[in-house]
Amino acid sequence: MIRRPHDDAELSALVRRYVTPERRYLKLGGGLLNMRDPDGARFVRDLREDAGLITADEITRLLDGGWRERRTAAWLVAVSRRAEFRERLGELLLASEVCCAGLAYSVALAGFGTARDADLLAAYLDRYLRRPDLAYDQPVVMGALQFVDLDLGGSRADRFAEPGGPWRQWLREAPHMKDGADPAPSFLSLIRRLCAFVDACAEVP
């Protein structure tokens, strides 16, 4: 069940503390790559500080919230490298209960970069590439899986992208992919750059 801040005083307090200051939840995504100092440096510093301060219980509470809470929590998990939330993020990604959070889950899993993370990303593709009518996070997740493959030296994404495979079929059948262009390379680049941002953020003194 998705918890709403207006129905939960504790969650509301966490939202005010971690999610909404300076509209953080809106900036956690591709827009991070365009931030310039001094605002960018302050944003990174504050994100890293909060990633270190937030407790596991507080992250869990945020992950029970709506898309703003879940997106923010996933980024805090990524920056603090809390791999103990791997399975929970994988569950949320697969469930796709809310919009606007898939990129955050994918960045966190790609940043962890283990074979298990690849399995969780692949599970999403196994389910949602069969549903071209559902425009969720297929390109984002495909890019994240390819990123993990590059890091591990594996080929888990190949079974999706091979000729006649589910990725190719989804590209042909998804209504919003009418131009036939393969978006995976651009999303692989996005995931790579966001994971580099996470690394840099985690290393800020």
C-alpha positions as CSV (number, residue, x, y, z in Angstrom):
1,M,0.0,0.0,0.0
2,I,1.3,3.4,-0.9
3,R,1.4,5.7,2.1
4,R,0.5,9.4,1.6
5,P,2.2,12.1,3.6
6,H,-1.0,13.9,4.5
7,D,-2.2,10.6,6.1
8,D,1.0,9.9,8.0
9,A,2.6,12.4,10.3
10,E,5.9,10.6,10.5
11,L,6.1,10.3,6.7
12,S,5.2,13.9,6.3
13,A,8.1,14.9,8.6
14,L,10.5,12.8,6.5
15,V,9.3,14.4,3.3
16,R,9.9,17.9,4.8
17,R,13.4,16.8,5.9
18,Y,14.6,14.9,2.9
19,V,12.3,15.2,-0.2
20,T,11.0,18.8,-0.6
21,P,13.8,21.1,0.5
22,E,14.6,23.2,-2.6
23,R,12.4,20.8,-4.6
24,R,15.1,18.1,-4.4
25,Y,12.8,15.4,-5.7
26,L,12.4,17.3,-9.0
27,K,16.2,17.6,-9.5
28,L,17.1,13.9,-9.0
29,G,17.4,12.7,-12.6
30,G,19.0,13.7,-15.8
31,G,18.8,17.4,-14.8
32,L,21.6,16.7,-12.3
33,L,24.0,16.6,-15.2
34,N,23.3,20.2,-16.1
35,M,23.7,21.7,-12.6
36,R,26.4,24.4,-12.3
37,D,28.3,25.7,-9.3
38,P,27.7,27.1,-6.8
39,D,24.2,25.6,-6.7
40,G,25.5,22.2,-8.0
41,A,28.2,21.9,-5.4
42,R,25.7,22.8,-2.6
43,F,23.2,20.3,-4.0
44,V,25.8,17.5,-4.0
45,R,27.0,18.4,-0.6
46,D,23.5,18.3,0.9
47,L,22.6,15.1,-0.9
48,R,25.7,13.4,0.4
49,E,25.1,14.6,3.9
50,D,21.5,13.5,4.0
51,A,22.5,10.1,2.5
52,G,24.8,9.6,5.5
53,L,22.3,10.9,8.1
54,I,19.1,9.1,7.0
55,T,18.4,5.9,8.8
56,A,17.5,2.6,7.3
57,D,14.0,2.8,9.0
58,E,13.5,6.3,7.5
59,I,14.5,5.0,4.0
60,T,12.0,2.2,4.4
61,R,9.3,4.7,5.3
62,L,10.1,6.8,2.2
63,L,10.0,3.8,0.0
64,D,6.4,3.1,1.2
65,G,5.4,6.6,0.0
66,G,4.5,8.0,-3.5
67,W,6.8,8.7,-6.4
68,R,8.5,11.7,-4.9
69,E,9.4,9.8,-1.7
70,R,10.5,6.7,-3.6
71,R,12.6,8.6,-6.1
72,T,14.4,10.5,-3.3
73,A,14.9,7.4,-1.2
74,A,16.4,5.5,-4.1
75,W,18.9,8.3,-4.7
76,L,19.8,8.4,-1.1
77,V,20.3,4.6,-1.2
78,A,22.5,5.0,-4.3
79,V,24.7,7.7,-2.8
80,S,25.1,5.9,0.5
81,R,25.7,2.6,-1.3
82,R,23.2,0.8,0.9
83,A,23.0,-2.5,-1.0
84,E,20.8,-4.0,1.7
85,F,18.0,-2.2,-0.1
86,R,18.7,-4.0,-3.4
87,E,15.8,-6.4,-3.2
88,R,13.3,-3.8,-2.1
89,L,14.3,-1.5,-5.1
90,G,14.0,-4.5,-7.4
91,E,10.5,-5.2,-6.1
92,L,9.5,-1.6,-6.5
93,L,10.9,-1.5,-10.0
94,L,9.0,-4.7,-11.0
95,A,5.8,-3.6,-9.5
96,S,5.9,-0.2,-11.2
97,E,3.2,1.2,-8.9
98,V,4.2,4.8,-9.4
99,C,5.6,6.9,-12.2
100,C,8.8,8.9,-12.2
101,A,10.8,6.6,-10.0
102,G,12.2,3.9,-12.4
103,L,15.3,5.9,-13.3
104,A,16.2,6.2,-9.6
105,Y,15.8,2.5,-9.0
106,S,17.8,1.7,-12.1
107,V,20.7,4.0,-11.2
108,A,20.9,2.5,-7.7
109,L,20.9,-1.1,-9.0
110,A,23.4,-0.2,-11.8
111,G,25.6,1.5,-9.2
112,F,25.7,-1.6,-7.1
113,G,26.6,-3.5,-10.3
114,T,26.5,-7.1,-9.1
115,A,25.1,-10.2,-10.9
116,R,22.0,-10.0,-8.6
117,D,21.3,-6.4,-9.7
118,A,21.5,-7.6,-13.3
119,D,19.0,-10.3,-12.5
120,L,16.6,-7.8,-11.0
121,L,16.9,-5.5,-14.1
122,A,16.4,-8.5,-16.4
123,A,13.3,-9.6,-14.4
124,Y,11.7,-6.2,-15.2
125,L,12.5,-6.6,-18.9
126,D,11.1,-10.1,-19.0
127,R,7.8,-8.8,-17.7
128,Y,7.4,-5.4,-19.4
129,L,9.0,-6.0,-22.8
130,R,6.0,-8.3,-23.3
131,R,3.7,-5.3,-22.8
132,P,4.3,-2.8,-25.5
133,D,1.1,-1.1,-24.5
134,L,2.6,-0.1,-21.2
135,A,5.1,2.8,-21.6
136,Y,7.1,2.5,-18.4
137,D,10.9,2.3,-18.0
138,Q,11.9,-0.3,-20.6
139,P,14.6,1.9,-22.2
140,V,16.0,3.1,-18.9
141,V,16.2,-0.5,-17.5
142,M,17.8,-1.8,-20.8
143,G,20.5,0.9,-20.5
144,A,21.1,0.0,-16.8
145,L,21.4,-3.7,-17.7
146,Q,23.9,-2.9,-20.5
147,F,25.8,-0.8,-18.0
148,V,26.1,-3.6,-15.5
149,D,27.1,-6.0,-18.4
150,L,29.9,-3.7,-19.3
151,D,31.2,-3.6,-15.8
152,L,30.9,-7.3,-15.1
153,G,32.0,-8.3,-18.6
154,G,28.8,-10.3,-19.1
155,S,26.2,-10.6,-21.8
156,R,22.9,-10.6,-19.9
157,A,21.4,-8.0,-22.2
158,D,22.2,-9.9,-25.3
159,R,19.2,-12.3,-25.1
160,F,16.9,-9.3,-25.1
161,A,18.6,-7.4,-27.9
162,E,19.4,-10.2,-30.3
163,P,17.6,-10.2,-33.7
164,G,14.0,-11.2,-33.1
165,G,14.4,-10.9,-29.4
166,P,12.0,-9.2,-27.0
167,W,13.7,-5.9,-27.1
168,R,13.5,-5.7,-30.9
169,Q,9.9,-6.8,-30.8
170,W,9.1,-4.2,-28.2
171,L,10.7,-1.5,-30.4
172,R,8.5,-2.5,-33.3
173,E,5.2,-2.8,-31.3
174,A,5.4,0.0,-28.7
175,P,3.2,2.8,-30.0
176,H,5.5,5.6,-28.7
177,M,8.5,4.0,-30.6
178,K,7.1,4.6,-34.1
179,D,10.4,6.1,-35.5
180,G,12.1,2.7,-35.0
181,A,15.2,4.3,-33.4
182,D,16.8,2.2,-30.7
183,P,17.0,4.4,-27.5
184,A,19.2,2.0,-25.6
185,P,22.5,3.6,-26.4
186,S,21.4,7.0,-25.2
187,F,20.0,5.5,-22.0
188,L,23.2,3.5,-21.5
189,S,25.0,6.9,-21.7
190,L,22.6,8.5,-19.3
191,I,23.0,5.7,-16.8
192,R,26.8,5.8,-17.1
193,R,26.8,9.6,-16.4
194,L,24.4,9.3,-13.5
195,C,26.4,6.5,-11.9
196,A,29.5,8.7,-12.3
197,F,27.6,11.5,-10.6
198,V,26.7,9.1,-7.7
199,D,30.4,8.1,-7.4
200,A,31.5,11.7,-7.3
201,C,28.8,12.6,-4.9
202,A,29.7,9.8,-2.5
203,E,33.4,10.9,-2.6
204,V,32.8,14.6,-1.8
205,P,34.7,15.4,1.4
